[in-house]
Amino acid sequence: MLLSIVYFSVAAALGSAMFAAVAAQSTRAEGRTATATPSLYSAFYRNSLFILLGFSGIGAVWAGISILLDGKVLNDVLPLGLPWLHWHIRLDPLSGFFLCVLGLPLLAVSLYGPGYIREFERGKHGLSVLGVFTGLFVAGMELVLLADDAFLFMIAWEMMSVASYFLVAYQHEHSENRRAAFLYLLMAEIGAITIILAFGVLAGFGSGLTFEALRSAVVSPAWASIAFVLGLIGFGMKAGLVPVHAWLPEAHPVAPSHISALMSGVMLKIAVYGFIRFTFDLLGGIQWQWGVLVLIVGSASALLGILYALQKQNLKRILAYSSVENMGIVFIALGLSLIFLSSGKTLLATLGLVAALLHCLNHALFKTLLFLGSGIILHQTHEHSLEKMGGLIHRMPKLSVIFLIGTLSISALPPLNGFVSEWLIFKTALRASELESGILRSLIPTTSAVLALTSALAATCFVKIYGVAFLGRARSHHVAKADEIGDWRMLAGPGLLAVCCVLIGLLPAPLINTLASLTQQITGATLPSVSDSGWFWLTPISSTYSPSLLLLCALMVGGSSYFLLSRRTGLDPRMAEPWDCGFGGLDASMQYTSGAFSMPIRRIFNPVFKVLESLDIQQQGPAQSQVTRLGYRFQIIDRAWLTLYEPIGWAVTRLAQWLGRLQTGNIRTYLGYSFFTLLLLLWVIS
């Protein structure tokens, strides 16, 4: 039954792609173009496309929750693939959880999408390309979660990567879109090669490419470490970990907003799933050095990601760098879990794994919400930069409430869901004193300090976003004339995610209980004290935080304050103009800008950034003594480009130039190359 639901979910995603292709062919057959499509036909097309994706999301959530509650492992073999290697399907609690992580954002996107893509109807490219590759993208992610052999896993992985490449390049008339798409495809394929090599190491010691054969492979510690590093590079590249993160802040901002939401909210979690499946499930024999490496990479990603997010002005680019930060937080939790698991601290390892999984779900919810919300802002204002925004709370009150929930959640403020997972990560890290290694007992508290700093910077970053974009006064004509979005579905999508953020923040314990079958599968342990404490308390090891009690106390304090200030004094609230320092009227130019807000952080962490600053001074009058215009501009360059990507690019270019000498254009020379290569291969084989 559950496998049938999963197959239906994949079929619905593929069906949306096929529907888009058939609709495009019928449009051409009837002689219509994208700019001449009747509105009724377009509405039917848009709604049908996203209804199918919505069914896919519902099926994924249904199957995921059912398998988590049931705890069983379902297997199937499809007569597809190679003659000697059919496609092996597996639905277990791990894949079920990530089906939920995929399904909830997909359901929100299915509500949001029909209204959003209306603006592309009369564009240069039409909707068929967008529809086809969106369906393939979703189907690829679902098949990755269901694959039980390396062959199907890589086919689905490539389907996901290539389809998302075309979605990033959708508006390819812009040079930045082409550049971002090429960079993404290049790094995606490099990552795929390292994943293939990682599977190859296990297959070399096993008896086949099925995951069951890879689990039973007896691998030496040295080769296991090689496979682990290859897997970390491959999956970390897709997850956007530092220093292989450069594609993420380039690709996510240029993609359509609902695609950015799926890439950041879901696709990055597919990479986390791949890492957990490969390391915890297939590889086994966990070594503490692996956890240290993951901990260091995660800490660097979290801190650098949020530092660069703070310095950006493009709304979607800020959210993209924030995804680097949150993936770093997830891998911090996974690194802690690996360290405790290798040290025999199974309960603490389970707590770290649960924290990582919860943060995956939480990030999928609030980051999808924020990308969809930013899409509404761009749709209504046609402005990308925070420096042009302001006062949106007056123009879009409904969106401002939904967006506020997302910003509070991603800032890890209680009692919302972001706080729950980060609190569990802190609780895991603070138990480092139970480890025997002095090095680890010193390293993990340092990571805790980095995580605390990251959390504070994240709150600063999203205070900047909400304060500059929604509060104050409009900084441009488009923003001043913006209105609330007319299509209720575009608010219903992020609104659904906002409700989920609140529910998980208030009632996290039932969700943790639901993960018992998953943790039993991965670490061989559960967190029983969650059930013992009931839904009232959160932390499974020591009950130190209750979101429900916190909310109750906040309501009591707020209600008491209102009663004392309003009812007892008899004073009514009144509106007053803000103090204008004697200038006689405030305007938008007197407000704090986004760049000014983040400048203190830039000064403090100046060695981290490569900053290009310039002053624009216009003068007139005698001897140019009167300044008529004064402007300041700055550009932040990611040091990864200067220290890693540009040197590698230079080396590859030089190598290509050297190898180009072999290209003589003479067929006899090429035959000679082939002959000597054949002799070399025969010598190696013999």
C-alpha positions as CSV (number, residue, x, y, z in Angstrom):
1,M,0.0,0.0,0.0
2,L,2.7,2.5,1.0
3,L,4.8,1.6,-2.0
4,S,1.8,2.3,-4.2
5,I,1.4,5.7,-2.6
6,V,5.1,6.4,-3.2
7,Y,4.9,5.3,-6.8
8,F,1.8,7.5,-7.2
9,S,3.8,10.5,-5.8
10,V,6.7,9.9,-8.3
11,A,4.2,9.3,-11.2
12,A,2.4,12.6,-10.3
13,A,5.7,14.5,-10.6
14,L,6.6,12.8,-13.8
15,G,3.0,13.4,-15.0
16,S,3.3,17.1,-14.5
17,A,6.4,17.1,-16.7
18,M,4.7,15.0,-19.4
19,F,1.6,17.3,-19.2
20,A,3.8,20.3,-19.7
21,A,5.5,18.7,-22.7
22,V,2.1,17.6,-24.3
23,A,0.6,21.0,-23.7
24,A,3.6,22.6,-25.4
25,Q,3.2,20.3,-28.4
26,S,-0.5,20.9,-28.7
27,T,0.1,24.6,-28.6
28,R,2.6,24.4,-31.5
29,A,0.2,22.1,-33.4
30,E,-2.6,24.6,-33.1
31,G,-0.3,27.4,-34.3
32,R,-0.3,29.3,-31.0
33,T,2.7,30.9,-29.4
34,A,3.6,31.5,-25.8
35,T,2.6,35.2,-26.2
36,A,-0.8,34.3,-27.8
37,T,-2.0,31.6,-25.6
38,P,-5.6,32.2,-24.5
39,S,-6.0,33.1,-20.8
40,L,-8.4,30.2,-20.2
41,Y,-6.0,27.7,-21.6
42,S,-3.1,29.2,-19.6
43,A,-5.1,29.1,-16.4
44,F,-6.0,25.4,-17.0
45,Y,-2.3,24.7,-17.8
46,R,-0.9,26.4,-14.7
47,N,-3.5,24.9,-12.3
48,S,-3.1,21.4,-13.7
49,L,0.6,21.5,-13.5
50,F,0.7,22.4,-9.9
51,I,-2.2,20.2,-8.9
52,L,-0.2,17.3,-10.0
53,L,2.8,18.5,-8.0
54,G,0.5,19.0,-5.1
55,F,-0.7,15.4,-5.3
56,S,3.0,14.4,-5.4
57,G,3.6,16.4,-2.2
58,I,0.6,14.9,-0.5
59,G,1.6,11.4,-1.4
60,A,5.2,12.0,-0.2
61,V,4.0,13.3,3.2
62,W,1.4,10.5,3.6
63,A,3.9,7.7,2.8
64,G,6.6,9.4,4.9
65,I,4.5,9.7,8.1
66,S,3.0,6.2,7.6
67,I,6.4,4.5,7.4
68,L,7.8,6.6,10.4
69,L,4.9,5.4,12.5
70,D,5.0,1.9,11.3
71,G,8.7,1.5,11.5
72,K,8.9,-1.2,8.7
73,V,11.2,-1.5,5.8
74,L,9.6,-2.1,2.4
75,N,11.5,-3.3,-0.6
76,D,10.7,-3.7,-4.3
77,V,12.5,-4.5,-7.5
78,L,11.4,-2.8,-10.7
79,P,12.2,-4.4,-14.1
80,L,14.1,-1.3,-15.3
81,G,17.7,-0.4,-15.6
82,L,20.4,-2.7,-16.8
83,P,19.7,-6.4,-17.7
84,W,21.9,-7.6,-14.8
85,L,20.9,-4.8,-12.4
86,H,17.3,-3.8,-12.0
87,W,16.1,-0.8,-10.0
88,H,15.9,-1.6,-6.3
89,I,13.4,0.4,-4.3
90,R,13.5,0.8,-0.5
91,L,11.2,2.7,1.7
92,D,12.4,2.9,5.3
93,P,12.0,5.4,8.2
94,L,15.0,7.5,6.9
95,S,13.7,7.9,3.4
96,G,10.2,8.4,4.9
97,F,11.3,11.3,7.0
98,F,13.0,13.0,4.0
99,L,9.8,12.4,2.0
100,C,8.1,14.5,4.5
101,V,10.8,17.1,4.3
102,L,10.2,17.1,0.5
103,G,6.4,16.9,0.6
104,L,5.5,19.8,2.9
105,P,7.5,22.5,0.9
106,L,6.2,21.0,-2.4
107,L,2.6,21.3,-1.2
108,A,3.2,25.0,-0.4
109,V,4.8,25.5,-3.8
110,S,1.9,23.8,-5.5
111,L,-0.4,26.5,-3.9
112,Y,1.9,29.3,-4.6
113,G,3.0,28.4,-8.2
114,P,0.0,29.0,-10.4
115,G,-0.2,32.7,-9.4
116,Y,3.5,33.2,-9.5
117,I,4.3,31.8,-12.9
118,R,1.5,33.9,-14.5
119,E,4.2,36.6,-15.1
120,F,6.1,34.1,-17.3
121,E,3.2,33.4,-19.7
122,R,4.1,36.3,-22.0
123,G,7.8,35.9,-21.6
124,K,10.3,34.8,-24.2
125,H,10.4,31.2,-23.1
126,G,6.9,30.2,-22.2
127,L,5.9,27.8,-19.5
128,S,6.5,24.5,-21.1
129,V,10.3,24.4,-20.2
130,L,9.5,25.5,-16.7
131,G,6.8,22.8,-16.3
132,V,8.8,20.0,-17.8
133,F,12.0,20.5,-15.8
134,T,10.1,21.2,-12.5
135,G,8.4,17.9,-12.8
136,L,11.6,16.1,-13.6
137,F,13.4,17.9,-10.7
138,V,10.8,16.8,-8.2
139,A,10.7,13.2,-9.5
140,G,14.5,13.0,-9.4
141,M,14.6,14.1,-5.7
142,E,11.9,11.5,-4.8
143,L,13.7,8.7,-6.7
144,V,17.0,9.6,-4.8
145,L,15.1,8.9,-1.6
146,L,13.7,5.6,-2.8
147,A,16.9,4.2,-4.5
148,D,18.3,1.0,-3.0
149,D,21.2,0.6,-5.4
150,A,24.0,2.9,-6.5
151,F,22.9,2.7,-10.2
152,L,19.4,4.1,-9.6
153,F,20.7,6.5,-7.0
154,M,23.1,8.1,-9.5
155,I,20.4,8.2,-12.3
156,A,18.0,10.0,-10.0
157,W,20.8,12.2,-8.7
158,E,21.7,13.3,-12.2
159,M,18.0,13.8,-13.1
160,M,17.7,16.1,-10.2
161,S,20.9,18.0,-11.0
162,V,20.4,18.4,-14.8
163,A,16.7,19.4,-14.4
164,S,17.6,22.0,-11.8
165,Y,20.4,23.3,-14.2
166,F,17.8,24.1,-16.8
167,L,15.6,25.7,-14.2
168,V,18.4,28.0,-13.1
169,A,19.1,28.8,-16.8
170,Y,15.4,29.4,-17.5
171,Q,15.9,33.1,-18.2
172,H,19.1,32.6,-20.1
173,E,19.0,35.9,-21.9
174,H,20.7,37.3,-18.8
175,S,24.4,36.7,-18.6
176,E,24.3,36.2,-14.8
177,N,21.8,33.4,-15.3
178,R,24.0,31.7,-17.8
179,R,27.1,32.1,-15.6
180,A,25.3,30.8,-12.5
181,A,23.8,27.8,-14.4
182,F,27.2,26.8,-15.9
183,L,28.9,27.1,-12.5
184,Y,26.1,25.0,-10.9
185,L,26.3,22.3,-13.5
186,L,30.1,22.2,-13.3
187,M,30.2,21.8,-9.6
188,A,27.2,19.4,-9.6
189,E,29.0,17.1,-12.0
190,I,32.3,17.2,-10.1
191,G,30.3,16.3,-7.0
192,A,28.6,13.4,-8.9
193,I,32.0,12.0,-9.9
194,T,33.2,12.0,-6.3
195,I,30.0,10.2,-5.2
196,I,30.5,7.6,-7.9
197,L,34.1,7.1,-6.7
198,A,32.8,6.7,-3.1
199,F,30.3,4.1,-4.2
200,G,33.1,2.5,-6.3
201,V,35.3,2.1,-3.2
202,L,32.6,0.2,-1.4
203,A,31.6,-1.8,-4.4
204,G,35.3,-2.9,-4.8
205,F,35.1,-4.6,-1.4
206,G,31.5,-5.8,-1.9
207,S,29.6,-8.1,-4.2
208,G,27.5,-5.7,-6.2
209,L,26.0,-2.2,-6.5
210,T,22.9,-2.8,-4.4
211,F,22.9,-1.0,-1.0
212,E,22.6,-4.4,0.7
213,A,25.8,-5.5,-0.9
214,L,27.5,-2.3,0.0
215,R,26.4,-2.6,3.6
216,S,28.0,-6.1,3.8
217,A,31.3,-5.0,2.3
218,V,34.3,-5.4,4.6
219,V,36.4,-2.3,4.1
220,S,39.7,-1.5,5.8
221,P,39.8,1.7,7.9
222,A,42.0,3.4,5.4
223,W,39.8,2.7,2.4
224,A,36.7,3.5,4.5
225,S,38.2,7.0,5.3
226,I,38.9,7.5,1.6
227,A,35.3,6.6,0.7
228,F,34.1,8.9,3.5
229,V,36.1,11.9,2.3
230,L,34.9,11.4,-1.3
231,G,31.3,11.2,0.0
232,L,31.7,14.3,2.1
233,I,33.0,16.2,-0.9
234,G,30.3,15.0,-3.2
235,F,27.3,15.5,-0.9
236,G,28.9,18.6,0.7
237,M,29.2,20.2,-2.7
238,K,25.4,19.7,-3.3
239,A,24.7,20.9,0.2
240,G,26.7,24.1,-0.3
241,L,29.3,23.5,2.4
242,V,32.3,25.8,2.6
243,P,34.5,25.9,0.6
244,V,32.5,24.2,-2.2
245,H,29.6,26.5,-1.8
246,A,30.2,29.1,-4.5
247,W,27.4,27.8,-6.8
248,L,24.7,28.3,-4.3
249,P,24.6,32.1,-3.9
250,E,24.9,32.4,-7.6
251,A,22.2,29.9,-8.7
252,H,19.5,30.4,-6.1
253,P,19.0,34.2,-6.7
254,V,18.6,33.9,-10.5
255,A,16.1,31.0,-10.5
256,P,12.4,31.6,-10.4
257,S,11.3,32.1,-6.7
258,H,9.4,28.8,-6.4
259,I,12.4,27.0,-7.8
260,S,14.7,28.8,-5.5
261,A,12.5,27.6,-2.6
262,L,12.7,24.0,-3.8
263,M,16.4,24.1,-4.3
264,S,17.2,25.7,-1.0
265,G,14.4,24.2,1.0
266,V,14.5,20.7,-0.4
267,M,17.4,19.9,-2.7
268,L,20.0,20.7,-0.1
269,K,18.3,18.3,2.3
270,I,18.5,15.6,-0.4
271,A,22.3,16.0,-0.1
272,V,22.1,15.6,3.7
273,Y,20.0,12.5,3.2
274,G,22.7,11.1,0.8
275,F,25.4,11.8,3.4
276,I,23.5,10.2,6.2
277,R,22.6,7.2,4.0
278,F,26.2,6.7,2.8
279,T,28.0,7.4,6.1
280,F,25.7,6.1,8.9
281,D,24.0,3.3,6.9
282,L,26.3,2.0,4.2
283,L,29.8,2.8,5.4
284,G,29.6,1.8,9.0
285,G,32.7,1.5,11.2
286,I,32.5,5.2,12.2
287,Q,35.8,6.8,13.1
288,W,36.1,9.8,15.4
289,Q,38.3,11.6,12.9
290,W,35.3,11.7,10.5
291,G,33.3,13.5,13.1
292,V,36.0,16.1,13.7
293,L,36.3,16.8,9.9
294,V,32.5,17.2,9.6
295,L,32.5,19.4,12.7
296,I,35.2,21.7,11.3
297,V,33.6,22.0,7.9
298,G,30.1,22.6,9.4
299,S,31.4,25.3,11.8
300,A,33.2,27.1,8.9
301,S,30.1,26.9,6.7
302,A,27.8,28.2,9.5
303,L,30.0,31.1,10.5
304,L,31.2,32.2,7.0
305,G,27.7,31.7,5.5
306,I,26.0,34.1,7.9
307,L,28.9,36.6,7.8
308,Y,28.5,36.9,4.0
309,A,24.7,36.9,4.2
310,L,25.0,40.0,6.5
311,Q,26.9,41.9,3.9
312,K,24.7,41.3,0.9
313,Q,21.9,43.6,-0.2
314,N,20.1,41.3,-2.7
315,L,17.2,39.7,-0.8
316,K,17.5,36.2,-2.4
317,R,21.3,36.2,-2.3
318,I,21.0,36.8,1.5
319,L,18.7,33.9,1.8
320,A,21.1,31.8,-0.3
321,Y,24.1,32.5,1.9
322,S,21.8,31.8,4.9
323,S,21.3,28.3,3.5
324,V,25.1,27.8,3.6
325,E,24.9,28.8,7.3
326,N,22.0,26.4,8.1
327,M,23.6,23.5,6.2
328,G,26.7,24.2,8.3
329,I,24.5,23.9,11.5
330,V,23.1,20.6,10.2
331,F,26.6,19.2,9.7
332,I,27.7,20.4,13.1
333,A,25.0,18.2,14.6
334,L,26.0,15.3,12.3
335,G,29.6,15.7,13.3
336,L,28.7,15.6,16.9
337,S,26.7,12.5,16.3
338,L,29.6,10.8,14.5
339,I,32.0,11.7,17.4
340,F,29.7,10.3,20.0
341,L,28.8,7.2,18.0
342,S,32.5,6.4,17.5
343,S,33.0,6.8,21.3
344,G,30.2,4.5,22.2
345,K,27.9,7.2,23.5
346,T,24.9,6.0,21.6
347,L,22.3,8.1,23.4
348,L,24.2,11.3,22.7
349,A,24.8,10.3,19.1
350,T,21.1,9.7,18.7
351,L,20.4,13.1,20.2
352,G,22.8,14.7,17.7
353,L,21.2,12.9,14.8
354,V,17.7,13.9,15.9
355,A,18.9,17.5,16.2
356,A,20.3,17.4,12.6
357,L,17.1,15.8,11.3
358,L,14.9,18.4,13.0
359,H,17.0,21.2,11.7
360,C,16.6,19.8,8.2
361,L,12.9,19.8,8.5
362,N,12.8,23.3,10.2
363,H,15.1,24.8,7.5
364,A,13.0,23.3,4.8
365,L,9.9,25.0,6.3
366,F,11.1,28.5,7.1
367,K,13.5,28.8,4.2
368,T,10.8,27.8,1.7
369,L,8.5,30.3,3.4
370,L,11.1,33.1,3.1
371,F,11.9,32.4,-0.6
372,L,8.2,32.3,-1.4
373,G,7.7,35.5,0.5
374,S,10.6,37.2,-1.2
375,G,9.1,36.1,-4.5
376,I,5.9,38.0,-3.6
377,I,8.0,41.0,-2.8
378,L,9.8,40.9,-6.1
379,H,6.6,40.2,-7.9
380,Q,4.9,43.2,-6.5
381,T,7.8,45.7,-6.3
382,H,10.2,44.6,-9.0
383,E,13.0,45.4,-6.6
384,H,15.8,43.0,-5.6
385,S,17.8,45.2,-3.3
386,L,17.0,45.9,0.3
387,E,18.3,49.4,-0.3
388,K,15.2,50.1,-2.4
389,M,12.7,48.7,0.0
390,G,11.0,49.9,3.2
391,G,7.5,50.3,4.6
392,L,6.2,47.1,3.2
393,I,4.4,46.4,6.5
394,H,1.9,49.2,5.5
395,R,1.5,48.0,1.9
396,M,1.5,44.2,2.5
397,P,0.2,43.6,6.1
398,K,-0.7,39.9,5.5
399,L,2.7,39.1,4.0
400,S,4.4,41.0,6.7
401,V,2.9,38.7,9.4
402,I,3.9,35.5,7.5
403,F,7.4,36.8,6.7
404,L,7.8,37.8,10.4
405,I,7.1,34.2,11.5
406,G,9.8,33.0,9.0
407,T,12.4,35.5,10.2
408,L,11.7,34.7,13.9
409,S,12.0,31.0,13.1
410,I,15.2,31.2,11.2
411,S,16.6,33.5,13.9
412,A,16.1,30.6,16.3
413,L,13.9,32.5,18.7
414,P,11.5,30.6,21.0
415,P,8.9,29.4,20.9
416,L,9.3,28.7,17.1
417,N,10.7,25.7,15.4
418,G,14.2,27.1,14.7
419,F,14.9,27.3,18.4
420,V,14.0,23.7,19.0
421,S,16.6,22.1,16.7
422,E,19.4,24.6,17.7
423,W,18.7,24.0,21.4
424,L,19.1,20.3,20.9
425,I,22.4,20.9,19.1
426,F,23.6,23.0,22.0
427,K,22.5,20.3,24.5
428,T,24.3,17.7,22.5
429,A,27.5,19.8,22.4
430,L,27.4,20.6,26.1
431,R,27.7,16.9,26.9
432,A,31.2,16.8,25.5
433,S,32.6,16.3,29.1
434,E,31.5,12.7,28.9
435,L,34.1,12.0,26.2
436,E,37.4,10.4,27.2
437,S,39.5,12.3,24.6
438,G,40.9,15.6,25.9
439,I,41.2,16.9,22.3
440,L,37.5,16.3,21.6
441,R,36.5,17.8,25.0
442,S,38.3,20.9,23.9
443,L,37.1,21.0,20.3
444,I,33.4,20.6,20.9
445,P,33.0,23.6,23.3
446,T,34.8,25.7,20.7
447,T,32.2,24.6,18.1
448,S,29.5,25.5,20.6
449,A,31.0,29.0,20.8
450,V,31.0,29.3,17.0
451,L,27.4,28.1,16.9
452,A,26.4,30.7,19.5
453,L,28.1,33.4,17.5
454,T,26.4,32.2,14.4
455,S,23.0,32.3,16.0
456,A,23.5,35.9,17.2
457,L,24.7,36.9,13.7
458,A,21.7,35.2,12.1
459,A,19.3,37.1,14.4
460,T,21.2,40.3,13.4
461,C,20.9,39.4,9.7
462,F,17.2,38.9,9.8
463,V,16.5,41.9,11.9
464,K,18.2,43.8,9.1
465,I,16.0,42.1,6.5
466,Y,12.8,42.7,8.2
467,G,13.6,46.1,9.6
468,V,14.9,47.5,6.3
469,A,12.3,45.9,4.0
470,F,9.1,46.1,6.0
471,L,9.6,48.9,8.5
472,G,10.3,52.6,8.0
473,R,9.4,54.3,4.7
474,A,9.6,53.2,1.1
475,R,12.9,54.0,-0.5
476,S,11.7,53.7,-4.1
477,H,8.7,54.5,-6.3
478,H,7.9,50.9,-7.0
479,V,7.8,49.9,-3.3
480,A,5.7,53.0,-2.4
481,K,3.1,51.9,-4.9
482,A,3.1,48.2,-4.0
483,D,0.0,46.4,-3.0
484,E,-0.9,43.1,-1.2
485,I,-0.8,40.2,-3.6
486,G,-4.2,39.6,-5.1
487,D,-4.1,35.8,-5.5
488,W,-4.9,34.3,-2.1
489,R,-3.0,31.0,-3.0
490,M,0.3,32.9,-3.1
491,L,-0.2,33.7,0.5
492,A,-1.7,30.3,1.4
493,G,1.5,28.5,0.5
494,P,3.9,30.4,2.8
495,G,1.0,30.7,5.3
496,L,0.8,26.9,5.5
497,L,4.5,26.7,6.3
498,A,4.2,29.5,8.9
499,V,1.6,27.4,10.7
500,C,4.0,24.4,10.6
501,C,6.8,26.5,12.1
502,V,4.5,27.5,15.0
503,L,3.2,24.0,15.6
504,I,6.7,22.4,15.7
505,G,7.9,25.1,18.0
506,L,5.1,24.6,20.5
507,L,4.8,20.8,20.2
508,P,8.2,19.4,19.4
509,A,8.1,16.3,21.6
510,P,5.5,14.3,19.5
511,L,7.7,14.9,16.5
512,I,10.8,13.6,18.3
513,N,8.8,10.5,19.4
514,T,7.9,9.9,15.8
515,L,11.6,9.7,14.9
516,A,12.1,6.6,17.2
517,S,12.0,4.1,14.4
518,L,14.4,6.2,12.3
519,T,17.0,6.5,15.1
520,Q,16.6,2.8,15.9
521,Q,17.5,2.1,12.3
522,I,20.6,4.4,12.1
523,T,22.1,4.4,15.6
524,G,20.4,1.4,17.2
525,A,18.9,3.5,20.0
526,T,15.9,5.7,20.7
527,L,15.2,8.7,23.0
528,P,12.8,7.1,25.5
529,S,12.8,10.0,28.0
530,V,10.9,12.2,25.5
531,S,7.9,9.9,26.0
532,D,8.5,9.8,29.7
533,S,8.4,13.6,30.0
534,G,5.4,13.8,27.7
535,W,4.7,16.7,25.3
536,F,5.4,19.3,28.0
537,W,9.2,19.1,27.9
538,L,11.6,19.0,25.1
539,T,15.1,17.9,25.9
540,P,15.2,14.1,25.9
541,I,18.1,13.8,28.4
542,S,17.3,16.5,30.9
543,S,14.1,18.5,30.8
544,T,15.4,22.1,30.7
545,Y,13.1,23.7,28.2
546,S,9.3,23.7,27.7
547,P,8.0,25.7,24.8
548,S,4.5,25.5,26.1
549,L,5.5,26.8,29.5
550,L,7.5,29.6,27.8
551,L,4.6,30.6,25.7
552,L,2.3,30.5,28.7
553,C,4.7,32.7,30.7
554,A,5.0,35.1,27.8
555,L,1.3,35.5,27.5
556,M,0.9,36.0,31.3
557,V,3.6,38.7,31.4
558,G,2.3,40.4,28.3
559,G,-1.3,40.3,29.6
560,S,-0.3,41.6,33.0
561,S,1.8,44.4,31.5
562,Y,-1.1,45.5,29.3
563,F,-3.5,45.4,32.2
564,L,-1.2,47.4,34.5
565,L,-0.3,50.0,31.9
566,S,-3.7,50.5,30.2
567,R,-6.5,49.5,32.6
568,R,-5.0,50.7,35.8
569,T,-3.7,54.0,34.6
570,G,-6.7,54.7,32.3
571,L,-4.3,55.9,29.5
572,D,-5.3,55.1,25.9
573,P,-2.7,54.3,23.2
574,R,-1.9,57.2,21.0
575,M,0.0,57.8,17.8
576,A,2.8,60.3,17.7
577,E,5.4,61.4,15.2
578,P,9.0,60.2,15.8
579,W,11.6,62.6,17.1
580,D,13.1,64.3,14.0
581,C,16.2,65.9,15.7
582,G,14.9,69.3,14.8
583,F,15.1,68.8,11.0
584,G,11.3,69.3,10.6
585,G,10.2,66.1,8.9
586,L,11.8,62.8,8.2
587,D,12.2,61.2,4.7
588,A,13.5,57.9,3.4
589,S,17.0,59.2,2.9
590,M,17.4,59.7,6.7
591,Q,16.8,56.0,7.5
592,Y,19.4,53.4,8.3
593,T,20.4,51.6,5.1
594,S,21.1,47.9,4.8
595,G,24.8,48.6,4.3
596,A,25.0,50.9,7.3
597,F,23.3,48.3,9.5
598,S,25.9,45.6,8.6
599,M,29.0,47.9,8.5
600,P,30.0,47.3,12.2
601,I,30.1,43.6,11.5
602,R,32.1,44.2,8.4
603,R,34.7,46.2,10.3
604,I,35.0,43.6,13.1
605,F,35.4,40.7,10.7
606,N,37.3,42.7,8.1
607,P,40.0,39.9,7.5
608,V,37.2,37.6,6.4
609,F,36.0,39.8,3.5
610,K,37.5,41.2,0.4
611,V,35.9,44.6,0.2
612,L,36.0,47.0,-2.7
613,E,34.9,50.5,-1.7
614,S,34.5,53.6,-3.7
615,L,33.3,57.2,-3.1
616,D,31.2,59.1,-5.7
617,I,31.7,62.8,-5.2
618,Q,30.2,65.4,-7.5
619,Q,31.3,69.1,-7.0
620,Q,30.5,72.4,-8.5
621,G,31.1,76.1,-7.9
622,P,34.4,78.0,-7.7
623,A,37.3,75.6,-7.4
624,Q,34.8,72.8,-7.1
625,S,34.2,73.9,-3.5
626,Q,30.5,72.9,-3.3
627,V,29.6,69.2,-3.0
628,T,26.3,68.5,-4.7
629,R,26.3,64.7,-4.5
630,L,28.1,62.2,-2.2
631,G,27.7,58.5,-2.7
632,Y,29.4,55.4,-1.2
633,R,29.5,52.0,-2.8
634,F,31.0,48.8,-1.7
635,Q,31.3,45.2,-3.1
636,I,32.0,42.1,-1.0
637,I,33.9,39.4,-2.8
638,D,33.8,35.9,-1.5
639,R,37.4,34.9,-0.6
640,A,36.7,31.4,-1.8
641,W,37.0,32.7,-5.3
642,L,40.4,34.3,-4.7
643,T,41.9,31.4,-2.7
644,L,40.4,28.4,-4.4
645,Y,38.4,28.8,-7.6
646,E,40.5,31.3,-9.5
647,P,43.8,29.4,-8.8
648,I,42.1,26.1,-9.9
649,G,40.7,27.8,-13.0
650,W,44.1,29.2,-13.9
651,A,45.7,25.8,-13.5
652,V,43.0,24.1,-15.6
653,T,43.5,26.7,-18.3
654,R,47.2,26.2,-18.4
655,L,46.8,22.4,-18.5
656,A,44.3,22.7,-21.3
657,Q,46.7,24.9,-23.3
658,W,49.5,22.4,-22.8
659,L,47.3,19.4,-23.8
660,G,46.2,21.4,-26.8
661,R,49.6,20.8,-28.3
662,L,48.5,17.2,-28.8
663,Q,45.7,18.4,-31.1
664,T,47.6,18.4,-34.4
665,G,44.8,17.8,-36.8
666,N,46.7,14.9,-38.3
667,I,44.8,11.6,-38.5
668,R,48.0,9.5,-38.5
669,T,49.1,11.2,-35.2
670,Y,45.8,10.3,-33.6
671,L,46.0,6.7,-34.8
672,G,49.5,6.6,-33.2
673,Y,48.0,7.9,-29.9
674,S,45.4,5.1,-30.0
675,F,48.0,2.5,-30.8
676,F,50.3,3.4,-28.0
677,T,47.3,3.7,-25.6
678,L,46.2,0.2,-26.5
679,L,49.7,-1.1,-25.9
680,L,49.8,0.6,-22.5
681,L,46.5,-0.9,-21.5
682,L,47.6,-4.4,-22.5
683,W,50.7,-4.0,-20.5
684,V,48.8,-2.9,-17.4
685,I,46.3,-5.8,-17.8
686,S,49.0,-8.3,-18.2
